[in-house]
């Protein structure tokens, strides 16, 4: 089941799944990232973009959104800062804004 | 003479040693297994130790008892694995072993030092793990004399070995305090980084309901940032604080240090492994069984058992120049102790979450899936005997490695 969110113009025609993750990561653009962040009440800064760019790169290399530990071990952003940047579930929120599927760290 | 080397003589490595010793021609192959520890721990039994149901002697036996005589067992730490050179360096006598095939079964271990403040102050005083014999035994002594208060069970980070163990601990604790007529004096709180009681949605709902029925508070999405043992509080990254009198923790689980030293692991030292063939993603003569790898299956002995036939068949195929078969489906099968001499059984794989039904015989059981029953409890108790006498020796079990939908209600 999918539904569309029309929060801002940049999100017209962007398809999300029922948990709010983009259906098609390849359709993502930085503008879409900005718009998703806005709907989540987050104003993106340079530090956010460090995480977003890292997450996009990881996805292109591994086909998965990175877990919190992968982000903090390899991106230069520490855990406390990461939670402050993306409140309410750092890896999940970062994946949403980066247009990636839900991280699969949990088994 | 060719060399078949196994690193780690736990559940996975021991099973592989037994199978391979039957299958490889002794005139052509030598089989070696390396472990730093002489003692084999029956890890599922650790859960029962805090409550005095098992003692330390119930869960240990010499590893040597389970290694066949035609396999050379070497007691040593491993200094480094050099997969590019197909070579392993041991600490003992600086021995170097070149291998033709390598099976890695070095497991996963707890790292309480990964959480700030966890091991300072209260460690093994009013903060305990039960994933080590030492932690479980220390907790048993504590519980014997505890007068009650607030017990917090915390999962630091996923993935963890045996993701049902924390729930079982809570169910058994609830029972233990009832039996001692002190349940009213104990508040039980379960904090988890997961959004619910378990990793899979349908089981999470049912298990969450059982927690609520037993009067246990579930605190989801709790990512622990710090333990303050001066004030007995745990704190989360999003600023929540929870007081405890007794903190039982499942610390961060990581693969073995040697995997990190050898540059073979991911951020938690788990080895990137093909989730269907169990071959290393990088080196074709390296294979991984059990929880040393990063496959998205439960890190549990039953999973290692279901991996066994697949990894053995694929190694033999590789020796014949054939491509490995993608036969591992992530099958896991877990008895969950729920207290009061009852248990719950769950059976699932990569694609199918735990469902209700009967197991292993469709419609008959004797075990009930995803609901409490006394038979499930007795199955778990009997499992210790099966583990020592059948499973470790690579013996046949009465069900297939691949999960079946027969007997399940989708």
Interface residues (C-beta under 8 A of the other chain):
Chain A: X67 X68 X69 X70 X73 X74 X79 X80 X83 X87 X88 X89 X90 X104 X105 X106 X107
Chain B: X157 X158 X159 X163 X193 X194 X199 X221 X223 X225 X237 X238 X266 X267 X268 X296 X297 X298 X299
